[in-house]
Amino acid sequence: MRLDLFLKNTGMIPRRPVAQRACEEGLVEINGKVSKAAAPVRVGDRITLRIGMKITQHEVLDIPNRAVSKAQRADYAELVSSEAVEV
């Protein structure tokens, strides 16, 4: 599955155009490498998001076929770490 769709379907980023823009600006990494919106996401990958004043890292547990509810989000991506960025 494409990275931008994965971010949208799991609710990490609310809309696909926002996910695409975040990828274009270099705010999203897969396994430590800055990734484009079309990059493939696989089970076991680590996704790092640098959004706002926070850096979060998630581990991919499963690939959703469509958007999932808030209750199901933990089945697809696990929050590994979260830290605040100081200015």
Backbone as JSON, one array per atom type, in Angstrom:
{
  "sequence": "MRLDLFLKNTGMIPRRPVAQRACEEGLVEINGKVSKAAAPVRVGDRITLRIGMKITQHEVLDIPNRAVSKAQRADYAELVSSEAVEV",
  "N": [[0.84, -1.17, 0.0], [0.45, 2.28, -0.67], [2.3, 4.91, 0.94], [1.02, 7.41, 1.57], [-1.7, 6.69, 1.47], [-1.77, 4.76, 3.5], [-1.2, 6.33, 5.77], [-3.48, 7.97, 5.81], [-5.61, 6.05, 5.95], [-5.14, 4.8, 8.41], [-5.47, 6.87, 10.12], [-3.37, 8.43, 11.05], [-2.68, 10.75, 9.76], [-5.13, 13.06, 8.86], [-6.21, 13.59, 6.21], [-5.69, 12.67, 2.77], [-4.4, 14.54, 0.91], [-3.0, 16.12, 2.74], [-1.29, 14.25, 3.84], [0.23, 13.64, 1.57], [1.46, 16.14, 1.13], [2.99, 16.34, 3.47], [4.8, 14.27, 3.02], [6.11, 15.25, 0.72], [7.4, 17.44, 1.83], [9.32, 16.25, 3.36], [8.75, 15.26, 5.9], [8.08, 12.76, 6.69], [9.24, 9.53, 7.37], [10.35, 6.27, 6.45], [11.59, 3.57, 8.07], [13.83, 5.12, 8.81], [14.5, 6.55, 6.51], [13.81, 9.31, 4.46], [10.73, 9.48, 2.83], [8.76, 9.19, -0.18], [5.34, 9.94, -1.17], [4.35, 7.8, -2.63], [5.77, 5.61, -1.79], [6.13, 2.18, -0.89], [4.44, 0.57, 1.83], [5.1, -1.8, 4.31], [4.4, -4.62, 6.44], [5.91, -4.42, 9.59], [7.52, -2.26, 9.07], [8.93, 0.88, 10.21], [7.5, 3.91, 10.82], [8.18, 7.29, 10.87], [6.95, 10.34, 11.97], [7.15, 13.8, 11.63], [5.43, 16.02, 12.69], [3.99, 19.12, 13.37], [4.77, 20.1, 16.63], [5.86, 17.72, 17.43], [7.45, 14.54, 17.37], [6.76, 11.43, 16.23], [6.91, 7.87, 16.34], [5.93, 4.99, 14.67], [5.09, 1.53, 14.48], [4.35, -0.64, 11.86], [1.75, -2.88, 11.91], [-0.19, -4.22, 10.46], [-1.78, -4.09, 7.22], [-4.3, -1.98, 6.22], [-7.29, -2.39, 4.24], [-9.05, -0.41, 3.73], [-10.23, 2.76, 5.1], [-10.03, 2.8, 8.64], [-11.8, 2.44, 11.78], [-11.54, 4.47, 14.8], [-11.31, 2.78, 16.99], [-10.16, 0.52, 15.88], [-7.65, 1.27, 15.02], [-5.3, 0.71, 16.5], [-4.79, -1.89, 15.82], [-3.45, -1.82, 13.46], [-1.27, -0.05, 13.47], [1.27, 0.55, 15.78], [2.1, 2.77, 18.35], [5.35, 3.61, 18.95], [7.2, 5.46, 19.95], [7.08, 8.83, 21.23], [7.85, 12.2, 21.15], [8.28, 15.53, 22.3], [9.14, 18.47, 20.49], [11.5, 20.89, 21.08], [11.7, 24.4, 20.78]],
  "CA": [[0.0, 0.0, 0.0], [1.18, 3.55, -0.72], [2.48, 5.55, 2.23], [-0.01, 8.42, 1.82], [-2.96, 5.99, 1.78], [-1.64, 4.13, 4.81], [-1.32, 7.38, 6.78], [-4.88, 8.38, 5.85], [-6.48, 4.94, 6.38], [-4.93, 4.51, 9.83], [-5.79, 8.06, 10.91], [-2.18, 9.15, 11.5], [-2.89, 12.06, 9.15], [-6.57, 12.99, 8.58], [-6.59, 13.63, 4.8], [-4.63, 12.24, 1.87], [-3.57, 15.65, 0.43], [-2.12, 16.54, 3.84], [-0.26, 13.2, 3.91], [1.1, 13.84, 0.41], [2.26, 17.34, 1.37], [3.96, 16.01, 4.52], [5.85, 13.47, 2.37], [6.86, 16.14, -0.16], [8.21, 18.33, 2.65], [10.32, 15.46, 4.06], [8.36, 15.1, 7.3], [7.72, 11.36, 6.92], [10.32, 8.59, 7.09], [10.11, 4.83, 6.65], [12.84, 2.92, 8.5], [14.91, 6.09, 8.88], [14.75, 7.21, 5.23], [12.74, 10.19, 4.0], [10.0, 8.72, 1.82], [7.76, 9.85, -1.0], [3.97, 9.49, -0.93], [4.1, 6.53, -3.33], [6.61, 4.55, -1.24], [5.33, 1.07, -0.36], [4.48, 0.3, 3.27], [5.0, -3.24, 4.57], [4.32, -5.0, 7.85], [7.22, -4.38, 10.24], [8.17, -0.97, 8.83], [8.81, 1.92, 11.23], [7.17, 5.2, 10.2], [8.44, 8.43, 11.74], [6.25, 11.55, 11.54], [7.59, 15.04, 12.26], [4.29, 16.9, 12.46], [3.81, 20.1, 14.43], [5.82, 20.16, 17.64], [5.99, 16.37, 17.93], [8.01, 13.49, 16.54], [6.22, 10.14, 16.65], [7.37, 6.7, 15.58], [4.93, 3.93, 14.69], [5.45, 0.28, 13.82], [3.24, -1.16, 11.06], [1.37, -4.22, 12.33], [-1.02, -4.81, 9.41], [-2.12, -3.14, 6.16], [-5.76, -1.93, 6.07], [-7.81, -2.28, 2.87], [-9.82, 0.84, 3.66], [-10.13, 3.53, 6.33], [-10.46, 2.04, 9.81], [-12.34, 3.25, 12.87], [-10.59, 4.8, 15.87], [-11.15, 1.61, 17.84], [-9.35, -0.48, 15.19], [-6.35, 1.82, 14.6], [-4.21, 0.05, 17.21], [-4.54, -3.18, 15.18], [-2.69, -1.61, 12.24], [-0.02, 0.66, 13.75], [1.54, 0.71, 17.21], [2.94, 3.91, 18.7], [6.56, 3.13, 19.58], [7.71, 6.57, 20.76], [6.55, 10.15, 20.96], [8.6, 13.19, 21.89], [8.0, 16.93, 21.96], [10.27, 19.19, 19.92], [11.67, 22.2, 21.7], [12.1, 25.44, 19.83]],
  "C": [[0.9, 1.25, 0.0], [1.22, 4.2, 0.67], [1.38, 6.56, 2.53], [-1.35, 7.78, 2.15], [-2.91, 5.33, 3.15], [-1.83, 5.16, 5.91], [-2.77, 7.83, 6.93], [-5.76, 7.27, 6.43], [-6.32, 4.6, 7.85], [-5.18, 5.72, 10.72], [-4.58, 8.8, 11.45], [-2.2, 10.59, 10.99], [-4.31, 12.03, 8.59], [-6.97, 12.94, 7.1], [-5.39, 13.3, 3.91], [-3.8, 13.41, 1.32], [-2.59, 16.17, 1.49], [-0.97, 15.53, 3.98], [0.72, 13.35, 2.75], [2.02, 15.03, 0.61], [3.34, 17.07, 2.42], [5.11, 15.18, 3.93], [6.72, 14.35, 1.48], [7.82, 17.04, 0.62], [9.25, 17.58, 3.48], [10.02, 15.23, 5.53], [8.03, 13.66, 7.67], [8.89, 10.47, 6.5], [9.81, 7.16, 7.27], [11.47, 4.22, 6.93], [14.04, 3.86, 8.41], [15.24, 6.8, 7.59], [13.54, 8.07, 4.85], [12.07, 9.53, 2.81], [8.99, 9.57, 1.07], [6.39, 9.24, -0.71], [3.69, 8.12, -1.55], [4.94, 5.38, -2.8], [5.75, 3.44, -0.67], [5.53, 0.9, 1.15], [4.27, -1.2, 3.46], [4.91, -3.48, 6.08], [5.74, -5.03, 8.41], [7.97, -3.08, 10.02], [7.97, -0.04, 10.01], [8.6, 3.25, 10.52], [7.39, 6.29, 11.24], [7.77, 9.65, 11.15], [6.79, 12.73, 12.33], [6.53, 16.1, 11.97], [4.12, 17.83, 13.65], [5.01, 20.13, 15.35], [6.1, 18.78, 18.23], [6.65, 15.46, 16.9], [7.47, 12.17, 17.08], [6.75, 9.05, 15.76], [6.35, 5.59, 15.78], [5.48, 2.7, 13.99], [4.2, -0.26, 13.12], [2.98, -2.61, 11.47], [0.59, -4.97, 11.26], [-1.34, -3.71, 8.4], [-3.64, -3.14, 6.0], [-6.16, -1.81, 4.6], [-8.56, -0.99, 2.65], [-9.63, 1.58, 4.97], [-10.69, 2.72, 7.5], [-10.97, 2.98, 10.9], [-11.26, 3.52, 13.93], [-10.3, 3.58, 16.74], [-10.23, 0.56, 17.21], [-7.95, 0.0, 14.85], [-5.16, 1.13, 15.25], [-3.88, -1.32, 16.61], [-3.62, -3.05, 13.97], [-1.36, -0.9, 12.45], [0.11, 0.88, 15.25], [2.46, 1.9, 17.43], [4.13, 3.39, 19.49], [7.14, 4.23, 20.47], [7.09, 7.88, 20.31], [7.35, 11.15, 21.8], [8.26, 14.58, 21.39], [9.28, 17.58, 21.44], [10.33, 20.55, 20.59], [12.19, 23.19, 20.67], [13.26, 26.23, 20.38]]
}
